[in-house]
Amino acid sequence: PPSLPTSLATVQALHPAHSPASIADLLPRFHYFKQGNCVVHHLFGEEVTRKVQKDYPDAYYTAHLEVPGEMFALAMKAAEAGRGVVGSTSNILQF
């Protein structure tokens, strides 16, 4: 799984009321349907991520927080380099 952001600035850019510690504290209480998946988000797996990286190396990347690991990691790396954002629809539209 992708690593959690460790920078206070990175976390607060997504949600000013949180910190890396508050996110880490929240995760054990976060419940989801482990046997289910969203068909749309499932489309953005490893194969699509590789194609996007190959065909659009200079693109800006955005991702919702619930996007599966590979695309999430790609967008998080881009966000850390100032070339993308990971967050809510509102965060993405503001970007």
OpenMM code with the backbone's topology and positions (N, CA, C; nanometers):
from openmm import Vec3, app, unit

residues = "PRO PRO SER LEU PRO THR SER LEU ALA THR VAL GLN ALA LEU HIS PRO ALA HIS SER PRO ALA SER ILE ALA ASP LEU LEU PRO ARG PHE HIS TYR PHE LYS GLN GLY ASN CYS VAL VAL HIS HIS LEU PHE GLY GLU GLU VAL THR ARG LYS VAL GLN LYS ASP TYR PRO ASP ALA TYR TYR THR ALA HIS LEU GLU VAL PRO GLY GLU MET PHE ALA LEU ALA MET LYS ALA ALA GLU ALA GLY ARG GLY VAL VAL GLY SER THR SER ASN ILE LEU GLN PHE".split()
positions = [
    Vec3(0.0829, -0.1205, 0.0000),
    Vec3(0.0000, 0.0000, 0.0000),
    Vec3(0.0861, 0.1252, 0.0000),
    Vec3(0.0337, 0.2356, -0.0526),
    Vec3(0.1115, 0.3593, -0.0551),
    Vec3(0.1396, 0.4084, 0.0859),
    Vec3(0.2489, 0.4785, 0.1032),
    Vec3(0.2823, 0.5310, 0.2347),
    Vec3(0.1994, 0.6556, 0.2641),
    Vec3(0.1844, 0.6821, 0.3923),
    Vec3(0.1112, 0.8008, 0.4341),
    Vec3(0.1997, 0.9231, 0.4209),
    Vec3(0.1392, 1.0379, 0.3898),
    Vec3(0.2200, 1.1606, 0.3866),
    Vec3(0.2748, 1.1887, 0.5260),
    Vec3(0.4014, 1.2240, 0.5352),
    Vec3(0.4625, 1.2500, 0.6653),
    Vec3(0.4799, 1.3987, 0.6930),
    Vec3(0.4608, 1.4803, 0.5933),
    Vec3(0.4796, 1.6237, 0.6092),
    Vec3(0.3501, 1.6893, 0.6583),
    Vec3(0.3619, 1.7696, 0.7623),
    Vec3(0.2468, 1.8436, 0.8130),
    Vec3(0.1881, 1.9318, 0.7037),
    Vec3(0.2731, 1.9961, 0.6259),
    Vec3(0.2256, 2.0841, 0.5184),
    Vec3(0.1471, 2.0060, 0.4136),
    Vec3(0.1934, 1.8842, 0.3800),
    Vec3(0.1229, 1.8021, 0.2809),
    Vec3(-0.0158, 1.7655, 0.3302),
    Vec3(-0.0240, 1.7221, 0.4556),
    Vec3(-0.1537, 1.6838, 0.5130),
    Vec3(-0.2436, 1.8054, 0.5235),
    Vec3(-0.1932, 1.9155, 0.5743),
    Vec3(-0.2773, 2.0332, 0.5950),
    Vec3(-0.3183, 2.0988, 0.4646),
    Vec3(-0.2458, 2.0739, 0.3573),
    Vec3(-0.2896, 2.1245, 0.2264),
    Vec3(-0.4170, 2.0533, 0.1837),
    Vec3(-0.4316, 1.9285, 0.2248),
    Vec3(-0.5532, 1.8533, 0.1935),
    Vec3(-0.6646, 1.8831, 0.2936),
    Vec3(-0.6274, 1.8939, 0.4220),
    Vec3(-0.7273, 1.9194, 0.5258),
    Vec3(-0.6591, 1.9901, 0.6426),
    Vec3(-0.6790, 2.1213, 0.6548),
    Vec3(-0.6065, 2.2011, 0.7544),
    Vec3(-0.6240, 2.1556, 0.8998),
    Vec3(-0.7293, 2.0834, 0.9300),
    Vec3(-0.7520, 2.0418, 1.0684),
    Vec3(-0.6747, 1.9160, 1.1060),
    Vec3(-0.6007, 1.8576, 1.0110),
    Vec3(-0.5329, 1.7316, 1.0396),
    Vec3(-0.3810, 1.7433, 1.0336),
    Vec3(-0.3166, 1.6403, 1.0888),
    Vec3(-0.1718, 1.6272, 1.0877),
    Vec3(-0.1395, 1.4814, 1.0555),
    Vec3(-0.0132, 1.4489, 1.0294),
    Vec3(0.0201, 1.3076, 1.0075),
    Vec3(-0.0237, 1.2199, 1.1249),
    Vec3(-0.0107, 1.2715, 1.2479),
    Vec3(-0.0507, 1.1938, 1.3658),
    Vec3(-0.2017, 1.1715, 1.3694),
    Vec3(-0.2802, 1.2729, 1.3340),
    Vec3(-0.4263, 1.2553, 1.3381),
    Vec3(-0.4732, 1.1591, 1.2299),
    Vec3(-0.4053, 1.1586, 1.1153),
    Vec3(-0.4387, 1.0634, 1.0086),
    Vec3(-0.4046, 0.9225, 1.0540),
    Vec3(-0.2858, 0.9039, 1.1111),
    Vec3(-0.2452, 0.7715, 1.1600),
    Vec3(-0.3412, 0.7220, 1.2678),
    Vec3(-0.3892, 0.8129, 1.3529),
    Vec3(-0.4846, 0.7768, 1.4581),
    Vec3(-0.6210, 0.7390, 1.4003),
    Vec3(-0.6583, 0.8015, 1.2901),
    Vec3(-0.7879, 0.7769, 1.2271),
    Vec3(-0.7945, 0.6412, 1.1567),
    Vec3(-0.6865, 0.5994, 1.0957),
    Vec3(-0.6878, 0.4797, 1.0112),
    Vec3(-0.7406, 0.3533, 1.0792),
    Vec3(-0.7038, 0.3235, 1.2048),
    Vec3(-0.7590, 0.2023, 1.2660),
    Vec3(-0.9114, 0.2075, 1.2847),
    Vec3(-0.9674, 0.3273, 1.2869),
    Vec3(-1.1125, 0.3429, 1.3041),
    Vec3(-1.1866, 0.3534, 1.1713),
    Vec3(-1.1119, 0.3566, 1.0612),
    Vec3(-1.1705, 0.3707, 0.9284),
    Vec3(-1.2167, 0.2336, 0.8807),
    Vec3(-1.3459, 0.2198, 0.8587),
    Vec3(-1.4018, 0.0922, 0.8163),
    Vec3(-1.4456, 0.1010, 0.6701),
    Vec3(-1.4229, -0.0044, 0.5975),
    Vec3(-1.4616, -0.0093, 0.4577),
    Vec3(-1.4978, -0.1524, 0.4223),
    Vec3(-1.5563, -0.1693, 0.3089),
    Vec3(-1.5987, -0.3007, 0.2646),
    Vec3(-1.4816, -0.3691, 0.1947),
    Vec3(-1.4118, -0.4556, 0.2688),
    Vec3(-1.2903, -0.5180, 0.2158),
    Vec3(-1.3184, -0.6109, 0.0986),
    Vec3(-1.4375, -0.6623, 0.0866),
    Vec3(-1.4699, -0.7539, -0.0222),
    Vec3(-1.5297, -0.6820, -0.1429),
    Vec3(-1.5488, -0.5532, -0.1340),
    Vec3(-1.6108, -0.4789, -0.2438),
    Vec3(-1.5117, -0.3873, -0.3121),
    Vec3(-1.5539, -0.3337, -0.4240),
    Vec3(-1.4723, -0.2336, -0.4914),
    Vec3(-1.5613, -0.1496, -0.5813),
    Vec3(-1.5115, -0.0342, -0.6138),
    Vec3(-1.5799, 0.0555, -0.7064),
    Vec3(-1.5292, 0.0233, -0.8465),
    Vec3(-1.6188, -0.0091, -0.9356),
    Vec3(-1.5802, -0.0478, -1.0717),
    Vec3(-1.5003, 0.0640, -1.1391),
    Vec3(-1.5422, 0.1869, -1.1221),
    Vec3(-1.4725, 0.2989, -1.1867),
    Vec3(-1.3307, 0.3115, -1.1316),
    Vec3(-1.3157, 0.3132, -0.9983),
    Vec3(-1.1824, 0.3272, -0.9408),
    Vec3(-1.0961, 0.2044, -0.9684),
    Vec3(-1.1566, 0.0894, -0.9805),
    Vec3(-1.0828, -0.0328, -1.0097),
    Vec3(-1.0153, -0.0249, -1.1480),
    Vec3(-1.0715, 0.0535, -1.2375),
    Vec3(-1.0139, 0.0687, -1.3716),
    Vec3(-0.8745, 0.1318, -1.3685),
    Vec3(-0.8434, 0.2045, -1.2610),
    Vec3(-0.7162, 0.2766, -1.2532),
    Vec3(-0.6124, 0.1953, -1.1783),
    Vec3(-0.5873, 0.0744, -1.2228),
    Vec3(-0.4905, -0.0140, -1.1604),
    Vec3(-0.3530, -0.0029, -1.2228),
    Vec3(-0.2733, -0.1062, -1.2024),
    Vec3(-0.1336, -0.1057, -1.2447),
    Vec3(-0.1160, -0.0881, -1.3955),
    Vec3(-0.1953, -0.1569, -1.4750),
    Vec3(-0.1814, -0.1487, -1.6212),
    Vec3(-0.2087, -0.0074, -1.6730),
    Vec3(-0.3161, 0.0527, -1.6265),
    Vec3(-0.3511, 0.1884, -1.6688),
    Vec3(-0.2453, 0.2873, -1.6194),
    Vec3(-0.2006, 0.2686, -1.4970),
    Vec3(-0.0993, 0.3590, -1.4422),
    Vec3(0.0286, 0.3562, -1.5250),
    Vec3(0.0740, 0.2368, -1.5627),
    Vec3(0.1942, 0.2257, -1.6469),
    Vec3(0.1740, 0.2963, -1.7810),
    Vec3(0.0565, 0.2796, -1.8410),
    Vec3(0.0274, 0.3429, -1.9707),
    Vec3(0.0270, 0.4959, -1.9570),
    Vec3(-0.0339, 0.5449, -1.8520),
    Vec3(-0.0382, 0.6899, -1.8289),
    Vec3(0.1032, 0.7448, -1.8122),
    Vec3(0.1848, 0.6766, -1.7331),
    Vec3(0.3231, 0.7224, -1.7128),
    Vec3(0.4019, 0.7209, -1.8440),
    Vec3(0.3823, 0.6176, -1.9244),
    Vec3(0.4556, 0.6043, -2.0508),
    Vec3(0.4094, 0.7064, -2.1540),
    Vec3(0.2768, 0.7189, -2.1701),
    Vec3(0.2220, 0.8043, -2.2755),
    Vec3(0.2166, 0.9526, -2.2386),
    Vec3(0.2133, 0.9836, -2.1094),
    Vec3(0.1993, 1.1227, -2.0645),
    Vec3(0.2978, 1.1539, -1.9517),
    Vec3(0.4271, 1.1444, -1.9766),
    Vec3(0.5255, 1.1611, -1.8689),
    Vec3(0.5285, 1.3005, -1.8064),
    Vec3(0.4855, 1.4020, -1.8786),
    Vec3(0.4895, 1.5386, -1.8257),
    Vec3(0.3536, 1.5886, -1.7781),
    Vec3(0.2572, 1.4982, -1.7678),
    Vec3(0.1212, 1.5373, -1.7289),
    Vec3(0.1146, 1.5750, -1.5808),
    Vec3(0.0126, 1.6506, -1.5482),
    Vec3(-0.0227, 1.6765, -1.4096),
    Vec3(-0.1203, 1.5667, -1.3699),
    Vec3(-0.1037, 1.5098, -1.2502),
    Vec3(-0.1871, 1.3980, -1.2071),
    Vec3(-0.2713, 1.4372, -1.0868),
    Vec3(-0.3947, 1.3921, -1.0878),
    Vec3(-0.4837, 1.4128, -0.9739),
    Vec3(-0.5487, 1.2795, -0.9398),
    Vec3(-0.5857, 1.2638, -0.8136),
    Vec3(-0.6531, 1.1409, -0.7718),
    Vec3(-0.7376, 1.1676, -0.6485),
    Vec3(-0.8499, 1.1010, -0.6438),
    Vec3(-0.9286, 1.1012, -0.5207),
    Vec3(-0.8581, 1.0133, -0.4180),
    Vec3(-0.8878, 1.0340, -0.2921),
    Vec3(-0.8247, 0.9585, -0.1844),
    Vec3(-0.8551, 0.8089, -0.1919),
    Vec3(-0.9661, 0.7720, -0.2526),
    Vec3(-1.0058, 0.6305, -0.2559),
    Vec3(-0.9559, 0.5552, -0.3794),
    Vec3(-0.8804, 0.6211, -0.4650),
    Vec3(-0.8274, 0.5551, -0.5839),
    Vec3(-0.7279, 0.4469, -0.5397),
    Vec3(-0.7288, 0.3304, -0.6052),
    Vec3(-0.6377, 0.2223, -0.5654),
    Vec3(-0.4902, 0.2621, -0.5694),
    Vec3(-0.4089, 0.1822, -0.5054),
    Vec3(-0.2687, 0.2092, -0.4777),
    Vec3(-0.1825, 0.2651, -0.5874),
    Vec3(-0.1809, 0.2040, -0.7062),
    Vec3(-0.0868, 0.2462, -0.8090),
    Vec3(-0.1126, 0.3891, -0.8557),
    Vec3(-0.2376, 0.4216, -0.8863),
    Vec3(-0.2689, 0.5565, -0.9333),
    Vec3(-0.2558, 0.6575, -0.8192),
    Vec3(-0.2939, 0.6156, -0.6983),
    Vec3(-0.2779, 0.7021, -0.5822),
    Vec3(-0.1304, 0.7380, -0.5643),
    Vec3(-0.0427, 0.6381, -0.5715),
    Vec3(0.1009, 0.6614, -0.5545),
    Vec3(0.1547, 0.7547, -0.6622),
    Vec3(0.1103, 0.7358, -0.7863),
    Vec3(0.1536, 0.8226, -0.8961),
    Vec3(0.1116, 0.9670, -0.8706),
    Vec3(-0.0133, 0.9867, -0.8323),
    Vec3(-0.0628, 1.1222, -0.8067),
    Vec3(0.0035, 1.1841, -0.6840),
    Vec3(0.0285, 1.1034, -0.5801),
    Vec3(0.0936, 1.1565, -0.4600),
    Vec3(0.2362, 1.2019, -0.4924),
    Vec3(0.3076, 1.1234, -0.5712),
    Vec3(0.4433, 1.1615, -0.6126),
    Vec3(0.4395, 1.2913, -0.6932),
    Vec3(0.3417, 1.3025, -0.7836),
    Vec3(0.3272, 1.4251, -0.8622),
    Vec3(0.2928, 1.5434, -0.7720),
    Vec3(0.2048, 1.5212, -0.6749),
    Vec3(0.1656, 1.6286, -0.5833),
    Vec3(0.2854, 1.6784, -0.5035),
    Vec3(0.3686, 1.5861, -0.4585),
    Vec3(0.4877, 1.6253, -0.3815),
    Vec3(0.5856, 1.7057, -0.4666),
    Vec3(0.5788, 1.6863, -0.5987),
    Vec3(0.6662, 1.7614, -0.6903),
    Vec3(0.5975, 1.8872, -0.7438),
    Vec3(0.4756, 1.9174, -0.6941),
    Vec3(0.4027, 2.0350, -0.7402),
    Vec3(0.3338, 2.0153, -0.8740),
    Vec3(0.3188, 1.8886, -0.9165),
    Vec3(0.2590, 1.8590, -1.0469),
    Vec3(0.1299, 1.7794, -1.0325),
    Vec3(0.0590, 1.7974, -0.9232),
    Vec3(-0.0653, 1.7244, -0.9064),
    Vec3(-0.1240, 1.7454, -0.7689),
    Vec3(-0.2330, 1.6719, -0.7441),
    Vec3(-0.2994, 1.6804, -0.6145),
    Vec3(-0.3713, 1.5494, -0.5875),
    Vec3(-0.3750, 1.5118, -0.4605),
    Vec3(-0.4551, 1.3992, -0.4137),
    Vec3(-0.5516, 1.4576, -0.3124),
    Vec3(-0.6797, 1.4326, -0.3317),
    Vec3(-0.7765, 1.4869, -0.2372),
    Vec3(-0.9184, 1.4700, -0.2848),
    Vec3(-1.0034, 1.5529, -0.2317),
    Vec3(-1.1453, 1.5500, -0.2646),
    Vec3(-1.1682, 1.6103, -0.4032),
    Vec3(-1.2888, 1.5979, -0.4509),
    Vec3(-1.3235, 1.6618, -0.5788),
    Vec3(-1.2983, 1.8118, -0.5704),
    Vec3(-1.3321, 1.8717, -0.4588),
    Vec3(-1.3088, 2.0152, -0.4388),
    Vec3(-1.1600, 2.0480, -0.4477),
    Vec3(-1.0748, 1.9660, -0.3820),
    Vec3(-0.9295, 1.9878, -0.3900),
    Vec3(-0.8805, 1.9798, -0.5340),
    Vec3(-0.9308, 1.8806, -0.6073),
    Vec3(-0.8898, 1.8612, -0.7460),
    Vec3(-0.9332, 1.9800, -0.8326),
    Vec3(-1.0554, 2.0250, -0.8148),
    Vec3(-1.1044, 2.1389, -0.8931),
    Vec3(-1.0282, 2.2667, -0.8579),
    Vec3(-0.9923, 2.2859, -0.7312),
    Vec3(-0.9142, 2.4033, -0.6922),
    Vec3(-0.7749, 2.3986, -0.7535),
    Vec3(-0.7200, 2.2787, -0.7664),
    Vec3(-0.5864, 2.2637, -0.8251),
    Vec3(-0.5887, 2.3062, -0.9701),
] * unit.nanometer
topology = app.Topology()
chain = topology.addChain("A")
for resn in residues:
    res = topology.addResidue(resn, chain)
    for name in ("N", "CA", "C"):
        topology.addAtom(name, app.Element.getBySymbol(name[0]), res)
